[in-house]
Amino acid sequence: METQKIKIALVDDHTLFRSGLANLLSEFEELEITFEATNGIDLQSKIKLHEDVQVILMDINMPVMDGFSTTKWIKENYPKSYILALSMFEDEKSIINMIKAGANGYLLKQSKPREVLTAIKQIIEKGFYVNELVTGRLLVSVKNESPSCSITERELTFLQHCSTELTYKEIAALMNVSPRTVDNYRESLFAKLNLKSRTGLVVYGIKNDLIKI
């Protein structure tokens, strides 16, 4: 019996990268590339003909309509489609903003094809994927029953501020505490949740409804 293929779409304004990725991913029998688009507006017209697309590989920086706006539009109009964000850089601000926009995963463009396949499969199976280079560990290994109850009220406030563009020094001023105290909140959360980055904290907070978007 033939295994049903995962239907994916590629959205990237760089033709060479998009076509190269399409060629590489077409080698995997588990995947079927349903369409390619150059930006969000192009995607809007093409997805109407392919509403059953399951995973959309989304570039962040695109002209006309970027990855952030396109991700929000997809989540509002095609909520059953997953989005795997792609970027050239491990940019904490971009990662957090894409996740807040509704992306289900984040991967660096220089990732190997096999890792892209793994990310697509994990998004289908578990609903989320983030590269270990980004978070310090796979988010999917952070279970929902992890010690959210042991997070203090002040740590929860700090966690909420982490999802903004404020620096740690600005967060300290907003919370009326010293920068050292904010450092303690951060390190305490890293230890409790077994995470290693601000991005990891934000992703955890969103997935466990601790951060209001």
Number of C-alpha atoms within 10 A of each C-alpha: 3 4 7 10 13 18 18 24 23 23 26 26 21 13 13 10 12 19 14 12 16 19 12 13 19 13 11 13 11 14 17 18 18 19 18 22 20 20 24 26 14 14 21 15 11 16 18 10 11 14 12 15 20 20 22 26 24 30 27 24 17 18 13 11 17 19 28 23 13 24 29 17 16 22 16 11 11 17 12 14 19 25 30 26 27 25 18 13 13 17 12 16 13 19 27 23 18 25 24 21 19 24 27 28 25 27 26 19 17 11 12 12 16 12 13 21 15 13 21 26 18 17 21 17 10 10 14 23 24 26 19 13 11 21 22 15 17 16 20 15 8 14 11 11 8 12 11 16 7 11 15 13 9 12 17 17 15 20 23 18 20 21 23 15 13 12 11 17 15 14 20 19 13 12 16 11 12 13 16 12 13 22 14 13 19 21 15 15 24 16 10 14 19 15 20 17 16 20 24 24 24 25 24 22 19 18 15 14 10 16 20 9 12
